[in-house]
Amino acid sequence: MKRRAFLRTGLTGAGVAGIAAAPLAAPLAGATAAHGLDTIFNPRRPGRDYNGPVRLSSNENPLGIAPSARQAIVDGLDEANRYPGATGELVREALVARLGVKPGQLFFGSGSTEILRIAAAAWAAPGGRLIYAEPTYEDVPRYSQPFAYDHVTVPLTSDYAHDIDRMREEAAKSSAPSVIYFCNPNNPTGTLTSTGPIMDWIRDESEQHLFLVDEAYFELADDPGYETFVPLIERHPNLIVARTFSKVYAMAGIRLGYGIAHEATVQRVLPFATRNAPNHVAGVAAVASLADEEFFAKSVKTNDEAKAMMYDALGQLDIEVLPSHTNFIMHRIKGELATYNERMYEAGFNVGRPFPPMTDWSRLSMGLPSDMEKLAEVMMDFRKKDWI
């Protein structure tokens, strides 16, 4: 199994439910300006348009949500006053058909980050251990903070994969239950860890340890050594797979993620999950997005084109870059990351935050190919100034 602005149409046309667009725009513009938000959101220019630097720092989909999802939101507003139970069931049905899982093997959250939070809370136990790579996505360590987890970090291998052998050794050092977190493809490196050794470990390991596998970038990964962990959930209650609509479906601002797990595992986590998830707007957008194969293909193609452009530019500059199976790349920089980021900001681009210990690398999210073409020109100018 391998891969391959809100209300624009509703509020700029005849309006929704008889409410005209014109009276809404002025108060909204005034409110955003009063709160300093006018540089992030302009109601006259929804979607990806932005009165500021090009945002290449948060691994967002630059296309904006699918037109079909936008229309589904507009059409669904008549039911926005109702609790979203029925909408959630439609999302469940769509995912069951797409993934080939059972209805009781799914649970929902506000993005995959909430799925990770739920898992960290549900498996917290006295003496429990949290084992994860360094660097990796920060939310599991962050969400574990209220609990008495013993954090065990394992550096990535020389080729920037998870060090499975060392992680297994760490898990074997204690009889206490562990949460073992894999972000694969890994954020921030974009690199893959071969799934075979991890699957072997899951099959061999006792059920006291939870394997939390983050597949946020699954739809963008296309490699013979990579496959989803979803088929293992039927026989392994100590496995949760986290997915999101934020990346290929461009719903980062709408917030919808889902966990896939054995039915018994889902029952264990539900007391820690939010009721009435997903919300109605996210739900109708998700159902439309799952059915929109054209938008899916466009998202993947746009991302591939943007990455190819950046690989070419970085290659011309002889800058080291890691192979990425995501919608971002990690490349070497010269000097301090804070200085590099400030210079990029002044040049009109907001790029990645620090990911210790890789402090001489920059994580660069993919924008539209036109964005990356302009960024490549900035990098060429930086080279002339000996800044990169």
C-alpha positions as CSV (number, residue, x, y, z in Angstrom):
1,M,0.0,0.0,0.0
2,K,1.9,3.0,-1.2
3,R,1.0,6.5,-2.1
4,R,0.1,7.5,-5.2
5,A,-9.7,29.7,2.0
6,F,-12.3,28.7,3.9
7,L,-15.7,29.7,2.4
8,R,-14.3,31.4,-0.7
9,T,-17.2,30.5,-2.9
10,G,-19.9,30.7,-0.3
11,L,-19.1,34.2,1.0
12,T,-18.1,35.9,-2.3
13,G,-21.3,34.9,-4.1
14,A,-24.9,35.1,-3.1
15,G,-24.0,34.5,0.6
16,V,-25.0,31.6,2.9
17,A,-28.6,31.2,4.1
18,G,-29.4,34.7,2.9
19,I,-26.5,36.5,4.7
20,A,-24.8,38.8,2.3
21,A,-21.0,38.9,2.0
22,A,-20.5,42.6,2.1
23,P,-21.7,43.3,5.7
24,L,-19.4,40.5,7.0
25,A,-16.1,41.6,5.4
26,A,-15.8,45.0,7.0
27,P,-16.3,44.0,10.6
28,L,-14.0,41.0,10.1
29,A,-11.3,43.0,8.6
30,G,-11.5,45.5,11.4
31,A,-11.4,42.8,14.0
32,T,-8.3,41.2,12.6
33,A,-6.5,44.5,12.3
34,A,-7.4,45.4,15.9
35,H,-5.9,42.2,17.1
36,G,-2.8,42.3,14.9
37,L,-4.1,39.5,12.7
38,D,-4.4,41.4,9.4
39,T,-0.9,40.2,8.4
40,I,-2.0,36.6,8.7
41,F,-5.5,36.6,7.4
42,N,-7.1,38.9,4.9
43,P,-10.8,38.1,4.3
44,R,-10.6,39.5,0.8
45,R,-7.8,37.1,-0.1
46,P,-8.6,33.8,1.4
47,G,-6.7,30.5,1.0
48,R,-2.9,30.7,0.5
49,D,-2.6,34.4,-0.1
50,Y,-0.8,36.0,2.7
51,N,0.4,39.5,3.5
52,G,3.8,38.4,4.7
53,P,6.7,36.1,3.9
54,V,6.1,32.9,2.1
55,R,5.4,30.3,4.7
56,L,7.8,27.3,4.3
57,S,8.2,26.4,7.9
58,S,5.2,24.2,8.9
59,N,5.0,21.4,6.3
60,E,1.6,22.7,5.0
61,N,0.0,22.0,1.6
62,P,0.3,25.2,-0.4
63,L,-2.6,24.4,-2.6
64,G,-5.3,25.0,0.0
65,I,-8.1,22.6,0.6
66,A,-9.7,20.8,-2.4
67,P,-12.4,22.7,-4.2
68,S,-14.7,19.8,-3.5
69,A,-14.0,20.1,0.2
70,R,-14.6,23.8,0.2
71,Q,-17.9,23.3,-1.5
72,A,-18.8,20.5,1.0
73,I,-18.2,22.9,3.8
74,V,-20.4,25.6,2.3
75,D,-23.1,23.0,1.5
76,G,-22.8,21.6,5.0
77,L,-23.3,24.8,6.9
78,D,-27.0,24.2,7.1
79,E,-26.2,21.4,9.6
80,A,-23.5,23.3,11.5
81,N,-25.9,24.0,14.4
82,R,-26.2,20.2,15.0
83,Y,-23.8,18.0,16.9
84,P,-21.6,16.1,14.5
85,G,-22.3,12.5,15.4
86,A,-23.8,11.7,12.0
87,T,-21.0,13.4,10.2
88,G,-18.4,11.5,12.1
89,E,-20.1,8.2,11.0
90,L,-19.8,9.3,7.4
91,V,-16.1,9.9,7.9
92,R,-15.8,6.5,9.6
93,E,-17.5,4.8,6.7
94,A,-15.3,6.6,4.1
95,L,-12.1,5.5,6.0
96,V,-13.4,1.9,6.4
97,A,-13.8,1.7,2.7
98,R,-10.5,3.3,1.9
99,L,-8.4,1.4,4.5
100,G,-10.1,-1.9,4.7
101,V,-10.4,-1.8,8.5
102,K,-13.4,-2.3,10.8
103,P,-15.5,0.6,12.1
104,G,-14.4,-0.1,15.7
105,Q,-10.7,0.2,14.7
106,L,-10.8,4.0,14.2
107,F,-10.8,6.9,16.6
108,F,-10.6,10.6,15.8
109,G,-8.8,13.7,17.0
110,S,-8.0,17.3,16.2
111,G,-5.2,16.5,13.8
112,S,-2.8,13.5,14.3
113,T,-1.2,15.5,17.1
114,E,-4.3,14.8,19.3
115,I,-4.0,11.1,18.4
116,L,-0.4,11.2,19.7
117,R,-1.6,13.0,22.9
118,I,-4.4,10.4,23.5
119,A,-1.9,7.6,23.2
120,A,0.6,9.2,25.6
121,A,-2.2,9.7,28.1
122,A,-3.7,6.3,27.8
123,W,-0.4,4.4,28.3
124,A,1.0,6.5,31.1
125,A,2.0,4.3,34.0
126,P,4.3,4.4,37.1
127,G,7.8,3.8,35.8
128,G,6.8,4.0,32.2
129,R,9.3,4.8,29.6
130,L,9.0,6.8,26.4
131,I,11.5,5.7,23.7
132,Y,12.0,7.8,20.6
133,A,14.6,9.0,18.1
134,E,16.6,12.2,18.2
135,P,15.6,14.3,16.4
136,T,12.0,13.5,15.7
137,Y,8.6,15.1,15.9
138,E,8.3,16.8,19.3
139,D,4.6,16.3,20.1
140,V,4.8,12.9,21.8
141,P,7.6,14.0,24.2
142,R,5.7,17.3,24.7
143,Y,2.3,15.6,25.4
144,S,3.9,13.2,27.8
145,Q,5.1,16.0,30.1
146,P,2.2,15.8,32.6
147,F,3.0,12.1,33.2
148,A,5.9,10.4,34.9
149,Y,7.5,9.0,31.8
150,D,11.2,8.2,31.8
151,H,12.4,9.7,28.4
152,V,14.9,7.7,26.5
153,T,16.3,9.3,23.3
154,V,18.2,7.3,20.7
155,P,20.2,9.2,18.0
156,L,19.4,8.4,14.4
157,T,21.8,6.2,12.5
158,S,24.4,7.6,10.1
159,D,21.9,7.5,7.3
160,Y,19.3,9.3,9.4
161,A,17.0,6.2,10.0
162,H,15.7,5.1,13.4
163,D,18.2,2.9,15.2
164,I,16.0,-0.1,15.7
165,D,18.7,-2.3,17.4
166,R,19.5,0.4,20.0
167,M,15.8,1.2,20.6
168,R,15.2,-2.5,21.2
169,E,18.1,-2.7,23.6
170,E,16.7,0.3,25.5
171,A,13.2,-1.3,25.7
172,A,14.8,-4.5,27.1
173,K,16.5,-2.7,29.9
174,S,13.4,-2.3,31.9
175,S,10.4,-4.4,32.8
176,A,8.3,-1.3,33.0
177,P,5.8,-0.6,30.1
178,S,7.2,1.6,27.3
179,V,5.7,3.7,24.6
180,I,8.0,3.4,21.5
181,Y,7.4,6.1,19.0
182,F,8.3,6.0,15.4
183,C,7.7,8.9,13.0
184,N,8.1,7.3,9.6
185,P,8.9,9.1,7.3
186,N,10.7,11.0,10.0
187,N,10.1,14.6,10.8
188,P,12.3,16.7,10.6
189,T,14.7,14.7,8.4
190,G,12.2,13.4,5.8
191,T,14.0,10.1,5.8
192,L,12.6,6.6,5.8
193,T,13.3,3.7,8.2
194,S,12.8,0.3,6.6
195,T,9.5,-1.0,8.0
196,G,10.5,-4.7,8.1
197,P,12.7,-4.6,11.2
198,I,10.1,-2.6,13.1
199,M,7.3,-5.0,12.1
200,D,9.5,-7.9,13.3
201,W,10.0,-6.2,16.6
202,I,6.3,-5.7,17.1
203,R,5.6,-9.3,16.3
204,D,8.3,-10.4,18.9
205,E,7.5,-7.9,21.7
206,S,5.2,-8.4,24.6
207,E,2.0,-6.4,24.8
208,Q,3.2,-4.3,27.7
209,H,4.9,-2.0,25.2
210,L,2.9,0.3,22.9
211,F,4.2,1.0,19.4
212,L,3.0,4.4,18.3
213,V,3.6,4.8,14.6
214,D,3.1,8.2,13.1
215,E,2.3,8.0,9.4
216,A,1.5,11.7,8.8
217,Y,3.4,11.6,5.5
218,F,2.3,8.2,4.4
219,E,0.6,9.4,1.2
220,L,3.7,11.2,0.1
221,A,6.1,8.2,0.6
222,D,6.9,6.1,-2.4
223,D,9.7,3.6,-1.8
224,P,10.0,-0.2,-2.1
225,G,11.2,-0.4,1.6
226,Y,8.2,1.4,3.0
227,E,4.7,0.2,3.8
228,T,2.0,1.0,6.2
229,F,1.6,-0.7,9.6
230,V,-2.2,-0.8,9.3
231,P,-2.3,-4.5,8.4
232,L,-0.7,-5.4,11.8
233,I,-3.4,-3.9,14.0
234,E,-5.7,-6.9,13.7
235,R,-3.3,-9.2,15.6
236,H,-1.3,-6.6,17.7
237,P,-3.3,-4.6,20.3
238,N,-0.1,-2.9,21.3
239,L,0.0,-0.9,18.1
240,I,-1.5,2.5,17.2
241,V,-1.1,4.1,13.7
242,A,-1.6,7.8,13.6
243,R,-2.8,9.5,10.3
244,T,-3.8,13.1,9.4
245,F,-5.7,15.0,6.8
246,S,-3.3,17.9,7.2
247,K,-0.7,17.1,4.6
248,V,-1.9,15.6,1.3
249,Y,-5.5,16.8,1.9
250,A,-4.4,20.3,3.0
251,M,-6.6,20.4,6.1
252,A,-4.0,21.6,8.6
253,G,-6.2,24.5,9.7
254,I,-9.4,22.5,9.9
255,R,-7.8,19.8,12.2
256,L,-8.7,16.2,11.6
257,G,-6.5,13.2,12.4
258,Y,-7.4,9.6,13.1
259,G,-5.9,6.6,14.9
260,I,-6.1,3.1,13.6
261,A,-5.8,0.3,16.2
262,H,-7.2,-3.0,17.4
263,E,-10.8,-2.7,18.7
264,A,-9.6,-3.4,22.3
265,T,-7.0,-0.7,22.0
266,V,-9.6,1.8,20.7
267,Q,-11.7,1.1,23.7
268,R,-8.7,1.8,26.0
269,V,-8.0,5.2,24.4
270,L,-11.6,6.4,24.1
271,P,-11.8,7.7,27.7
272,F,-9.0,10.1,26.8
273,A,-10.4,11.3,23.5
274,T,-12.7,14.2,22.8
275,R,-16.4,13.4,22.3
276,N,-18.0,14.6,19.1
277,A,-14.9,14.3,17.0
278,P,-14.5,15.1,14.2
279,N,-16.3,18.4,14.2
280,H,-18.9,18.9,11.4
281,V,-16.8,21.2,9.2
282,A,-13.8,18.9,9.3
283,G,-16.0,15.9,8.7
284,V,-17.7,17.0,5.6
285,A,-14.4,18.3,4.2
286,A,-12.7,14.9,4.9
287,V,-15.4,12.9,3.2
288,A,-15.2,15.1,0.1
289,S,-11.4,15.0,0.1
290,L,-11.2,11.2,0.4
291,A,-13.4,11.0,-2.8
292,D,-11.4,13.6,-4.7
293,E,-8.7,11.5,-6.5
294,E,-7.9,14.4,-8.8
295,F,-6.9,16.7,-5.9
296,F,-4.9,13.9,-4.3
297,A,-2.9,13.4,-7.5
298,K,-2.4,17.2,-7.8
299,S,-1.1,17.4,-4.3
300,V,1.4,14.7,-4.8
301,K,2.5,16.0,-8.2
302,T,2.9,19.6,-7.0
303,N,5.0,18.4,-4.0
304,D,7.2,16.3,-6.3
305,E,7.7,19.2,-8.7
306,A,8.6,21.5,-5.9
307,K,11.1,19.1,-4.3
308,A,12.7,18.3,-7.7
309,M,13.2,22.0,-8.2
310,M,14.9,22.4,-4.8
311,Y,17.1,19.3,-5.2
312,D,18.3,20.8,-8.5
313,A,19.0,24.2,-6.9
314,L,20.8,22.7,-3.8
315,G,22.7,20.4,-6.1
316,Q,24.0,23.4,-8.2
317,L,25.1,25.0,-4.9
318,D,26.7,21.8,-3.8
319,I,24.7,21.9,-0.5
320,E,24.1,18.6,1.3
321,V,20.5,17.6,1.4
322,L,18.8,14.5,2.8
323,P,16.6,12.3,0.7
324,S,13.0,13.2,1.6
325,H,9.8,11.2,1.3
326,T,7.6,14.0,2.7
327,N,6.6,17.6,1.8
328,F,9.8,19.1,3.2
329,I,13.6,18.7,2.9
330,M,16.4,19.0,5.3
331,H,19.6,20.8,4.0
332,R,22.9,22.0,5.5
333,I,23.4,25.7,6.2
334,K,26.4,27.8,7.0
335,G,26.6,29.6,10.3
336,E,23.9,30.0,12.9
337,L,20.4,28.8,12.1
338,A,18.9,31.9,13.8
339,T,20.9,34.2,11.5
340,Y,20.0,32.1,8.4
341,N,16.3,32.2,9.3
342,E,16.4,36.0,9.9
343,R,18.1,36.6,6.5
344,M,15.5,34.3,4.8
345,Y,12.7,36.2,6.6
346,E,14.1,39.5,5.3
347,A,14.2,38.0,1.8
348,G,10.5,37.1,2.1
349,F,10.6,33.5,3.3
350,N,9.7,31.9,6.7
351,V,11.7,28.7,7.0
352,G,12.2,26.0,9.6
353,R,12.7,26.1,13.3
354,P,15.6,24.4,15.2
355,F,15.7,20.7,15.6
356,P,18.6,19.9,18.0
357,P,21.0,18.3,17.7
358,M,20.9,19.1,13.9
359,T,21.4,22.8,14.5
360,D,23.4,23.3,11.3
361,W,20.5,22.1,9.1
362,S,17.4,23.8,8.0
363,R,14.0,22.1,7.5
364,L,12.4,23.6,4.4
365,S,8.7,23.0,3.7
366,M,7.6,22.8,0.0
367,G,5.5,25.6,-1.4
368,L,4.2,26.0,-4.9
369,P,6.8,25.4,-7.6
370,S,6.7,29.2,-8.3
371,D,7.6,29.8,-4.6
372,M,10.5,27.4,-4.8
373,E,11.8,29.0,-8.0
374,K,11.9,32.4,-6.2
375,L,13.6,30.7,-3.2
376,A,16.2,29.2,-5.4
377,E,17.1,32.7,-6.7
378,V,17.4,33.9,-3.1
379,M,19.7,31.0,-2.3
380,M,21.9,31.8,-5.3
381,D,22.1,35.4,-4.0
382,F,23.0,34.1,-0.6
383,R,25.9,32.1,-2.1
384,K,27.2,35.3,-3.7
385,K,27.3,36.8,-0.2
386,D,28.8,33.7,1.3
387,W,25.7,33.2,3.5
388,I,25.0,29.6,2.4
